[in-house]
């Protein structure tokens, strides 16, 4: 099921530099051309972001450093906690 943003809100969303709608990539490369003066962001509490990332394949977990997934949510939260508020 695809997002129908162009149908619901024509011209409201920029797809420049995006892989797909809702991806989590930075806007640095397209800030001047697509975002400046028009962008906004909605964030959850850092704790909720960590829990969501845990259930989303342990996003931001340093697999290369540890050589394994996190043992549990507490270990995961302890290691990635600074990433949720930067």
C-alpha positions in Angstrom: 0.0 0.0 0.0 1.6 3.3 -1.1 1.1 6.7 0.4 -1.3 8.9 -1.6 0.2 12.2 -0.5 0.1 13.6 -4.0 -3.6 12.9 -4.2 -4.4 14.0 -0.7 -2.1 17.1 -0.5 -0.8 18.0 -4.0 2.5 19.9 -3.9 2.9 19.6 -0.1 5.7 17.1 0.0 9.2 17.2 -1.6 10.6 13.9 -2.9 13.9 15.4 -3.9 16.7 13.2 -2.5 14.3 10.7 -1.0 14.3 7.0 -1.6 10.6 6.8 -0.7 8.1 8.7 1.3 8.8 8.5 5.0 12.4 7.5 4.8 14.6 8.7 7.6 17.5 10.2 5.6 18.9 13.6 6.4 17.9 16.6 4.4 21.4 18.2 4.3 21.9 17.8 0.6 18.5 19.2 -0.5 18.0 21.7 2.4 18.5 24.9 0.3 16.4 23.6 -2.7 13.5 21.9 -1.0 13.3 22.4 2.8 14.5 25.9 3.8 11.5 28.0 4.9 9.1 25.0 4.4 10.2 22.2 6.6 9.0 21.0 10.0 9.7 18.0 12.2 7.7 16.0 14.7 9.6 13.9 17.3 8.6 11.5 20.0 10.1 11.3 23.4 13.6 9.8 23.2 12.5 6.8 25.2 9.8 6.0 22.7 12.2 6.5 19.8 14.6 4.0 21.4 11.8 1.4 21.9 10.6 1.9 18.3 14.2 1.5 17.0 14.7 -1.7 19.1 11.6 -3.3 17.4 12.8 -2.0 14.0 15.8 -4.3 13.7 17.8 -2.5 16.4 18.4 0.6 14.3 21.7 2.4 15.2 23.0 -0.6 17.1 26.8 -0.8 16.5 26.8 -4.3 15.1 30.4 -3.9 13.7 31.7 -3.0 17.2 29.9 -5.7 19.2 29.7 -8.3 16.5 26.2 -9.3 17.7 22.8 -7.9 18.3 21.9 -6.4 21.7 21.0 -9.0 24.3 17.9 -7.1 25.4 16.1 -3.8 25.3 18.0 -2.5 28.4 21.4 -3.1 26.9 20.3 -1.6 23.6 18.9 1.5 25.3 22.1 2.0 27.3 24.3 1.9 24.2 22.2 4.0 21.8 20.6 6.4 24.3 22.7 9.4 23.3 21.7 8.9 19.6 18.0 9.5 20.4 18.5 13.1 21.6 21.1 14.5 19.2 
